[in-house]
Amino acid sequence: MKAAALIIDDVRRIDWHHFEQSLYDRFAVNAATLSKEGERKTVGNVPWANDLCALIKTNPNGAERICKKVLEVLMYAARTRKGLMTGECSAGMNKWVLPIIQDDEIDGYVNLCGRPFCNADRIYTEYISKTIDVDMETILKLLPCLNPIKPRTLKEMRQFIAGYARPN
């Protein structure tokens, strides 16, 4: 089964923290569940997929200009189409936004990112450096920590998400 959304029934309650942690543990991605307004459903730190994402996301300019812009665009598209939207953040990382649907209404989103697609050759190091005001040497030293995501892993992630809310 392919997940275009996380569909939950109105009886089952999801432990969002466990869901996020499971995605991180299985697929080494930044995983956050969001309300329909875009606010996190959970509290606490997100385990980072890599040190480069941590550096970007913990910088106010990085969070706003690299992460938030594409998230807003993908959330809008996911809400409009009620389905999975994929893209790339301004740093060059693969990004997924899936709507969380309950009773045929959007209840929030699953936001997944932090791994470049297939290889790390397209990381936009100069843009990252200028945006977060960190020297290029620091950025370049973090590139080996990146773990590109392959199509097979994306397929496994979709299957995991599709099966997560199904009753056992």
C-alpha positions as CSV (number, residue, x, y, z in Angstrom):
1,M,0.0,0.0,0.0
2,K,1.3,3.4,-0.9
3,A,0.8,6.3,1.5
4,A,-0.5,9.5,0.0
5,A,-1.6,10.5,3.4
6,L,-1.7,9.2,7.0
7,I,-5.4,8.3,7.4
8,I,-6.6,7.7,10.9
9,D,-10.0,6.8,12.2
10,D,-11.7,8.8,15.0
11,V,-11.3,6.0,17.6
12,R,-7.6,5.3,17.5
13,R,-5.3,7.7,19.2
14,I,-1.8,8.1,17.8
15,D,1.3,8.7,20.0
16,W,2.8,11.4,17.8
17,H,6.1,11.4,19.7
18,H,6.4,7.6,19.2
19,F,5.5,8.0,15.5
20,E,8.2,10.7,15.0
21,Q,10.8,8.7,16.8
22,S,9.9,5.6,14.8
23,L,10.4,7.4,11.5
24,Y,13.8,8.7,12.8
25,D,14.9,5.3,14.1
26,R,13.9,3.5,10.9
27,F,14.8,6.0,8.2
28,A,17.2,8.5,9.8
29,V,15.0,11.5,8.8
30,N,14.0,14.6,10.6
31,A,10.4,13.8,11.4
32,A,7.8,16.2,12.9
33,T,4.0,16.0,13.1
34,L,2.3,19.3,12.7
35,S,-1.2,20.6,13.3
36,K,-3.3,21.8,10.4
37,E,-1.9,25.3,11.2
38,G,1.7,24.1,11.0
39,E,2.5,24.0,14.7
40,R,4.2,20.9,16.1
41,K,2.0,18.3,17.7
42,T,4.8,17.2,20.0
43,V,7.2,19.0,22.3
44,G,10.9,18.6,22.8
45,N,13.8,18.4,20.4
46,V,13.6,16.7,17.1
47,P,16.5,14.2,16.7
48,W,18.4,15.5,13.7
49,A,19.1,13.4,10.6
50,N,22.5,15.0,10.4
51,D,24.7,17.8,11.8
52,L,24.1,20.1,8.8
53,C,20.4,20.1,9.4
54,A,20.9,20.8,13.1
55,L,23.2,23.8,12.2
56,I,20.6,25.1,9.7
57,K,17.5,24.6,11.7
58,T,18.9,26.0,15.0
59,N,19.8,29.2,13.2
60,P,16.9,31.7,12.9
61,N,17.7,32.6,9.3
62,G,18.2,29.0,8.4
63,A,15.0,27.9,9.9
64,E,13.1,30.7,8.2
65,R,14.7,30.9,4.8
66,I,15.8,27.3,4.2
67,C,13.3,25.2,6.0
68,K,10.0,27.1,6.5
69,K,9.5,28.4,3.0
70,V,9.4,25.0,1.3
71,L,7.3,23.6,4.2
72,E,4.6,26.2,3.7
73,V,4.5,25.6,-0.1
74,L,4.3,21.8,0.4
75,M,1.7,22.1,3.2
76,Y,-0.5,24.2,1.0
77,A,-0.2,21.7,-1.9
78,A,-0.8,18.7,0.4
79,R,-3.9,20.5,1.8
80,T,-5.2,21.3,-1.6
81,R,-4.6,17.9,-3.1
82,K,-5.1,15.8,0.1
83,G,-2.0,13.9,-0.8
84,L,1.8,13.5,-0.5
85,M,3.9,16.4,-1.7
86,T,7.6,16.2,-2.2
87,G,10.2,18.8,-2.8
88,E,13.7,20.0,-1.9
89,C,14.6,22.6,0.7
90,S,16.9,25.4,-0.2
91,A,19.8,23.4,1.3
92,G,19.2,20.6,-1.2
93,M,17.6,18.0,1.1
94,N,14.6,15.9,0.1
95,K,11.4,16.9,1.8
96,W,8.0,15.2,2.2
97,V,4.8,16.5,3.5
98,L,1.9,14.1,4.0
99,P,-1.5,15.2,5.2
100,I,-2.9,13.6,8.3
101,I,-6.6,12.9,7.5
102,Q,-9.3,12.1,10.0
103,D,-12.9,11.8,9.0
104,D,-12.0,13.0,5.5
105,E,-10.6,16.3,7.0
106,I,-7.0,17.4,7.2
107,D,-6.0,17.2,10.8
108,G,-2.3,18.1,10.3
109,Y,0.8,17.0,8.5
110,V,3.8,14.7,8.7
111,N,6.9,16.6,7.7
112,L,10.0,14.5,6.8
113,C,13.3,15.8,5.6
114,G,17.1,15.8,6.2
115,R,18.4,13.5,3.6
116,P,19.4,14.5,0.0
117,F,17.9,12.4,-2.8
118,C,20.3,9.8,-4.1
119,N,23.6,11.7,-3.5
120,A,25.0,14.7,-1.7
121,D,26.3,16.4,-4.8
122,R,23.5,19.0,-4.9
123,I,23.9,20.5,-1.5
124,Y,23.8,24.2,-1.9
125,T,26.8,25.0,0.4
126,E,27.3,28.6,-0.7
127,Y,23.6,29.5,-0.1
128,I,23.7,27.7,3.3
129,S,26.9,29.6,4.2
130,K,25.5,33.0,3.3
131,T,22.1,32.4,4.8
132,I,23.3,31.3,8.2
133,D,26.5,33.3,8.2
134,V,28.8,30.3,8.8
135,D,32.1,29.9,6.9
136,M,32.2,27.4,4.0
137,E,34.8,25.3,5.7
138,T,32.4,24.5,8.5
139,I,29.7,23.6,6.0
140,L,32.0,21.4,3.8
141,K,33.2,19.5,6.9
142,L,29.6,18.5,7.6
143,L,28.9,17.0,4.1
144,P,30.3,13.6,4.9
145,C,27.6,13.2,7.6
146,L,24.9,13.3,5.0
147,N,23.2,10.0,4.2
148,P,21.4,10.2,0.8
149,I,18.0,8.6,0.6
150,K,17.4,6.1,-2.2
151,P,14.1,5.3,-4.0
152,R,13.8,1.9,-2.2
153,T,14.0,3.7,1.2
154,L,11.3,6.1,0.1
155,K,9.1,3.2,-0.9
156,E,9.7,1.6,2.5
157,M,8.9,4.8,4.3
158,R,5.6,5.1,2.4
159,Q,4.7,1.6,3.4
160,F,5.6,2.2,7.0
161,I,3.4,5.3,7.1
162,A,0.5,3.6,5.4
163,G,0.6,0.8,7.9
164,Y,1.2,2.8,11.0
165,A,-2.4,3.9,11.6
166,R,-4.0,0.6,10.6
167,P,-5.3,-1.4,13.5
168,N,-3.3,-4.5,14.3
